[in-house]
Amino acid sequence: MKYFEVKKARIEIIPMIDIMFFLLIFFIMITLHMIPSSGITSSLAKSSTATPLDQPKVVLSVDEQGNIGIDGRTVSPPELTAMLQQKGANTIVTIAGTKETSLQHLMDVMDACRSAGVTQIGLAARKQ
């Protein structure tokens, strides 16, 4: 009379683990999209031949007066050289200057980068 035997109840744990992993991945993906990209607003120069660059490790901003901004603070060219030397020669640098930034200010920043051994320097531009 196996028909009337009482079976012991058990909880299937494998489907529960699958659901927990799905929820974990879902919340990780949602959290990554909620983190805003931080940056500095500037009116970049326009170029009809602008192409996408590799993801920069360091983004520098240069204003009309030649002030160099990195990570929300202003640095001088010697300080910039010292910071980039600590990061290493394989650092990718992108320089974002405004339309009003003079070529001399950009060259000063490039010289500071090259003095640190950086060989991959890009100029940020807005596609026309």
Stockholm file with secondary structure:
# STOCKHOLM 1.0

chainA/1-128         MKYFEVKKARIEIIPMIDIMFFLLIFFIMITLHMIPSSGITSSLAKSSTATPLDQPKVVLSVDEQGNIGIDGRTVSPPELTAMLQQKGANTIVTIAGTKETSLQHLMDVMDACRSAGVTQIGLAARKQ
#=GR chainA/1-128 SS CGGGCCCCCCCCCHHHHHHHHHHHHHHHHHHHHHSCCCCCCCCBCEETTCCCCCCCSEEEEECTTCCEEETTEEECHHHHHHHHHHHCTTCEEEEEEBTTCCHHHHHHHHHHHHHTTCCEEEECCEEC
#=GC SS_cons         CGGGCCCCCCCCCHHHHHHHHHHHHHHHHHHHHHSCCCCCCCCBCEETTCCCCCCCSEEEEECTTCCEEETTEEECHHHHHHHHHHHCTTCEEEEEEBTTCCHHHHHHHHHHHHHTTCCEEEECCEEC
//
